[in-house]
């Protein structure tokens, strides 16, 4: 008599949320509703950014307005859209990942996000300061420029799961 044993494995991202156990395919999931879930960070991102949606670079106030409009219109059924923190924004960058920006150049975010986006991202304002963080998605460079109103970047909205 032959016995066989079925072993059901728990997906790696449920076992361990560290980089060593989660593939990009497991980490980022296109939800099919213009959002992308990041299982590692427990975040939901808008699949497109302000460059795709508004067809222009935005300053900080326009970025805030962009996220607020998504919130007020309950994009995807949620009313808690906002700009990311510095750490949330940094979590998207990975040199091993590849997508193309508006100019057809390589940026290092998951291909689950829409191509044709901006090559930079704005984070929310630093508490108590008139400054924000900017991440360059082509090379991972992080900038902390003075002022908010003269910036011309792209914004990507996020919400916690």
N, C-alpha and C positions, 0 to 999 in steps of 0.2 A: 504494500500500500504506500502511495506517495502522498506526502503532506506538503502543502505549500503554505507559506506564510506571507501575508500581505502586510507591508509596512507602509504606513501613511506618514509622510514627512510633513512637518510644519514648514511653511515657507520661511526662508532665512530671515526676511525682514521682520517676521513675528518672533523669531527666536532671539535675535540680537539686532539692535539698531545701529551697530558700528559699521564703519566703511568696509571692514574686512568681510562682512557677511551679506551685504546688500548690493546687488547689481544695479546698474542704472535703470534697467527695465523694471526691476522690482520697486525701485525707489520712486521713480516718476511715472505717473499713470495719467494718460489723457482720458478725462472723464466723458468726453463726447459732448460736452455742453459749453465749450469754450473755456474750460478750466483744466488745470493740471494739479493733481495732488502729489505732494512730496511726503511720502510715508516716513522718511527718516526724520524730518523736521516737524511733522504734524501740521503742515500748512497746505492751503489751497491757493494757487496762484491763478491770475487771469492768464489765459494762453497767449493773448496778444498784449502789446504794450501801447503807450500813447503815440508812438511813432506810427504804428499800423492803424490805430483807431482814429487819431486826429490828423494824421499825415503831416506832422510837424514836430520839431523839437519844442520842449516846454521849459519854462522857468519854474521855480519852486512853487509859486502860487498856482500856476496852471496845473502842476502835478497834483497838488492838494485838491484842487477843484475836480480833476479827473477822477481821483479816488472817491471823493465825496459824491459825485454824480452816480458812480457805480453803486455806492451805498444807498443813496436815496431812491434809485430805480430798482433796488433789490436785484442786482445782476445775479443770475444763477439761482435766485431765490434767497439770497443772503443780504443782510443789511449791516455787515460789519467789515466791509472792504476798507483798506487803508494803505498808506505807503509802508514799505518794510523798514524794519530796524536795520542798522548797519550789519549785524550778525546774520539776520535773515537774508539780506541781500547777498552777502558774501557766500552764504551756503549754496547759492545757485552756480557759482563759478567752479569749474573743474576742467583743467587742461585736457583731460582725457575725453571730454565731451565736445561735440562739434555741431554747430548750427550756422546758418548764414544770416548776416545782417542786411539792412536796407541796400547796402552797396555791394552785396555778394561776397563780402569778406567773412572769414571764419571768426566766430565768437564761440566762447566755451561755456555753453549751457546745453541742457538736454534738447534733443531733437523733438521732444514732445511739445515744446513751445513752438509757436509759429515762426517761420522764417520771414525775413524782411523787417525785423524789428530794429530798434536802435542799438548802437554798439556801446551804450552806457546806460547806467541806471542811477536814479536818485533814491536816497534813503530819507526817512522822516527827519525832521529838524532835530538837531541835538538839543536836548532839554536846557533851557535857560540861555541859549546862544543863538545868534543869527547866522548859523552855519549848518551845513548838512554834509553827508558823505556821498561821494560819487564813485561808482565802480565801473571801470572800463572793461567790458566783456571780451575784448580781443586779447588782452594781456594780463588781466587780473589786477591792474594798477588801481590803488585806492587813493582818492584825492579828498582833501578836506578844505575846499576853497572858502575864502571870506565872502560874505554876502549871499543872498538867496535869489535876488531878482534879476541878476545879470546872467544866470546860468542858462544854458541851452542843452538839455539832456533829454532822455526818455524816462518815462515813469512806468512801473509795473505794479499793479495792485495785488495785495495779498490779504488773506484772512486766516485765522487759526481754526483748526478743525475742532 
